[in-house]
Amino acid sequence: MSGWPAIAAQGRLALQRQMAAWRDPVAAGRASLQRLLTLTETSAFGVEHGLRAGMTLDEWRGTVPVRDAADFGAWCDRIIAGERKVLTDEPVLAFELTGGSSGGRRVVPYTASLLADFQELLSAWFGDLLAIGCAATFACVMVLLRRLKNQDTVPQVLFAGLWRWC
């Protein structure tokens, strides 16, 4: 299967997964927390905060203080300097500079799981557009993505999965 049928099938499956999470947000939140704990427990951040798979949300809240984006600058500097397993156990694939609208530009590290999450949510969105008969809107989105593909303002790695659809 290729072309629009493949896009529609991928989008429908992603939308079904999102709708299942919306039906039971507590379970979905617990599953997300456990996935994040697994991805961070042996990182420098995870070790410093005693993160471990199986922690409850209350345990996590008790060990990880609330921070703003600026508080992660030193952590990101370590990653940029080449240190591995700083914020996550995953390799950092790319960095994105924020727009700086809330206090200066900052670096955001991108990992494979973050990009997969983006792709999953975009797929669900496309699936929803197709489900409600917005094929024309979807086509406009795809044209926009094609035009943005070579722009520096869009993370190039986001197009790894999406571009194969175009």
C-alpha atoms as one frame of an Amber mdcrd trajectory, in Angstrom:
protein
   0.000   0.000   0.000   1.315   3.453  -0.870   0.137   6.998  -1.422  -3.048
   8.283   0.188  -4.284   4.863   1.341  -1.032   4.329   3.276  -1.188   7.830
   4.746  -4.790   7.320   5.772  -4.063   3.894   7.312  -1.107   5.251   9.310
  -3.157   8.227  10.456  -6.138   6.089  11.489  -3.928   3.811  13.593  -2.211
   6.755  15.280  -5.579   8.395  15.943  -6.894   5.168  17.493  -3.875   5.019
  19.814  -4.394   8.644  20.864  -8.104   8.115  21.427  -7.357   5.091  23.638
  -5.042   7.299  25.716  -7.723   9.988  25.974 -10.245   7.424  27.216  -7.961
   6.516  30.132  -5.632   9.480  30.711  -4.476   8.245  34.127  -3.213   4.958
  32.675  -1.702   6.795  29.712   0.072   9.205  32.080   1.451   6.332  34.150
   2.701   4.576  31.024   4.354   7.803  29.800   6.026   8.344  33.164   7.368
   4.782  33.181   8.698   5.160  29.630  10.450   8.401  30.602  11.888   6.868
  33.760  13.258   3.956  31.744  14.840   6.396  29.283  16.444   8.527  32.016
  17.300   6.359  35.013  20.980   5.824  34.161  21.551   9.314  32.725  23.432
  11.892  34.781  20.128  13.660  35.459  18.463  10.400  36.460  21.283   9.352
  38.769  21.456  12.798  40.406  17.718  12.662  41.122  17.458   8.970  41.988
  15.132   8.181  39.087  14.192   4.548  38.580  11.609   2.616  36.626   8.606
   1.860  38.783   8.527   5.201  40.606   5.101   6.693  41.191   4.215  10.191
  40.107   4.305  11.364  43.720   7.795   9.852  44.177   8.950  11.571  40.996
   7.496  14.895  42.151   9.347  14.486  45.459  12.741  14.024  43.845  12.671
  16.279  40.754  12.270  19.975  41.573  10.250  22.278  39.355  12.552  24.101
  36.941  12.253  26.576  34.141  13.985  26.253  30.790  17.004  28.293  31.902
  17.751  25.725  34.601  18.547  23.167  31.916  21.200  25.317  30.240  24.140
  23.699  32.053  22.780  20.228  31.286  22.482  21.105  27.592  25.967  22.632
  27.592  27.323  19.252  28.720  25.547  17.522  25.833  26.841  20.087  23.327
  30.359  19.512  24.686  30.000  15.838  23.723  29.036  14.210  26.998  26.655
  11.295  26.564  23.760  10.187  28.754  23.243  13.590  30.364  19.449  14.106
  30.362  18.508  10.759  28.831  20.114   7.432  28.051  19.375   8.000  24.363
  21.826   9.618  21.976  20.995  13.203  21.037  20.391  13.330  17.292  19.987
  17.060  16.794  19.508  20.368  18.554  16.860  23.010  17.927  17.166  26.629
  18.982  13.990  28.044  20.479  12.591  31.319  19.221  13.599  33.102  22.411
  10.224  34.707  23.007  10.251  33.952  26.747  13.722  34.913  27.861  16.347
  34.275  25.238  17.084  31.476  22.833  17.706  28.040  24.279  18.878  24.726
  22.918  16.475  21.774  22.896  18.049  18.323  22.405  16.144  15.930  20.101
  16.266  12.149  20.568  14.766   9.324  18.539  11.936   8.837  21.033  11.056
  12.549  21.004  10.944  12.539  17.219   8.820   9.367  17.268   6.406  11.123
  19.640   6.187  14.099  17.262   5.559  11.797  14.319   2.896   9.858  16.235
   1.007  13.034  17.141   1.269  14.457  13.627   0.021  11.144  12.251  -2.954
  11.237  14.625  -3.695  14.795  13.537  -3.539  13.798   9.865  -5.720  10.790
  10.634  -8.272  13.059  12.264  -8.230  15.430   9.288  -8.847  12.531   6.946
 -11.510  10.991   9.190 -13.607  14.149   9.099 -13.241  14.571   5.359 -10.586
  17.243   5.272  -8.486  15.728   2.490  -8.142  19.179   0.910  -6.796  20.585
   4.184  -4.427  17.641   4.460  -3.184  18.271   0.913  -2.508  21.911   1.837
  -0.565  20.777   4.912   1.543  18.459   2.764   2.278  21.295   0.310   3.304
  23.480   3.249   5.571  20.722   4.594   7.211  20.361   1.184   7.888  24.101
   1.079   9.239  24.150   4.637  11.405  21.057   4.202  14.498  23.043   3.311
  13.886  25.942   5.696  16.156  26.339   8.712  13.175  27.227  10.890  11.832
  23.681  10.824  13.756  20.836  12.470  15.007  18.844   9.503  14.872  15.559
  11.382  11.095  15.869  11.771  10.786  15.175   8.079  12.493  11.777   8.263
   9.214   9.928   8.690   6.840  12.475   7.179   8.721  12.999   3.925   8.256
   9.396   2.848   4.524  10.129   2.661   4.896  13.025   0.209
